[in-house]
Amino acid sequence: MSKVIFSVRYEINPAKREDYLSVIRELKNLLKAEGLESYNVYEEKSKPNHFQELFTFSSMEAYEKFEDDQNERINILINKLSELTEGHTSKYTLLNELEL
């Protein structure tokens, strides 16, 4: 099976950075699902407050199950993250690993 990477890139309001980091810490502790191999958050080196979340799943089926099975607290945190982002800066990418 091919791995799947889901990424979200966005910019946050600098005044809300501490709120953002608090939400991300809690989210990272809660994100444990079958087939979710890793969840990492990165900040662009040359652009403070520009972040990217990377989710690595073992398969497309694991990704789809994760999307369907989120608990209420995770949904609340994801909505809060949306409120912390600047305007329409969120960009989503779904990548399928090539089996060569």
C-alpha positions in Angstrom: 0.0 0.0 0.0 1.1 3.5 -0.8 1.6 6.0 2.0 -0.4 9.3 2.0 0.8 12.7 3.2 -1.8 15.4 4.0 -0.4 18.9 4.6 -1.9 22.2 5.6 0.1 25.4 5.2 -1.0 28.7 6.7 0.0 32.0 8.4 -1.1 33.0 11.8 -1.6 36.4 13.4 1.6 37.2 15.3 -0.4 38.5 18.2 -2.0 35.0 18.5 1.2 33.0 18.4 1.0 31.8 22.1 -2.7 30.7 21.6 -1.6 28.9 18.4 1.2 27.0 20.1 -1.1 26.0 23.0 -3.7 24.6 20.5 -1.0 22.7 18.5 0.5 21.1 21.7 -2.9 19.8 22.7 -3.7 18.6 19.2 -0.4 16.8 18.9 -1.2 14.9 22.2 -4.7 13.9 21.0 -3.8 12.9 17.4 -3.4 9.2 17.8 -5.2 7.0 15.2 -4.7 3.7 13.6 -2.7 4.3 10.4 -1.5 7.7 11.3 2.3 7.2 11.3 3.3 10.7 12.2 2.1 14.2 12.8 4.6 17.1 12.7 4.3 20.9 12.7 7.0 23.1 11.1 7.6 26.8 10.9 9.2 28.3 7.9 12.7 29.5 8.8 12.6 32.8 6.8 8.9 33.6 7.5 7.9 33.7 11.2 4.4 32.6 11.9 4.1 30.6 8.7 3.4 27.0 9.6 2.9 23.6 7.9 1.3 20.6 9.5 2.3 17.2 8.0 0.2 14.1 8.6 1.7 10.8 7.3 -0.7 7.9 6.9 0.0 4.3 6.1 -2.6 4.2 3.3 -5.5 6.1 1.6 -7.9 4.0 3.6 -6.2 5.1 6.9 -6.5 8.8 5.8 -10.1 8.4 4.9 -10.9 6.7 8.2 -9.1 9.4 10.1 -11.2 12.1 8.4 -14.4 10.3 9.3 -13.5 9.3 12.9 -12.3 12.5 14.5 -13.5 13.1 18.1 -15.3 16.2 19.3 -12.2 17.7 21.0 -10.1 17.4 17.9 -12.8 19.1 15.9 -12.9 22.0 18.4 -9.2 22.4 18.2 -9.2 22.4 14.4 -11.9 25.0 14.4 -9.9 27.1 16.8 -6.8 26.8 14.5 -8.9 28.1 11.7 -9.8 31.2 13.7 -6.1 31.9 14.4 -5.0 31.8 10.7 -4.7 35.0 8.7 -7.4 35.5 6.0 -7.4 33.0 3.3 -3.8 31.7 3.7 -4.6 28.0 4.3 -3.5 25.7 1.5 -4.2 21.9 1.6 -2.3 19.2 -0.2 -2.9 15.5 -0.4 0.0 13.4 -1.7 0.0 9.7 -2.7 3.3 7.8 -2.6 4.4 6.4 -5.9 5.0 2.6 -5.9 8.1 2.3 -8.1 
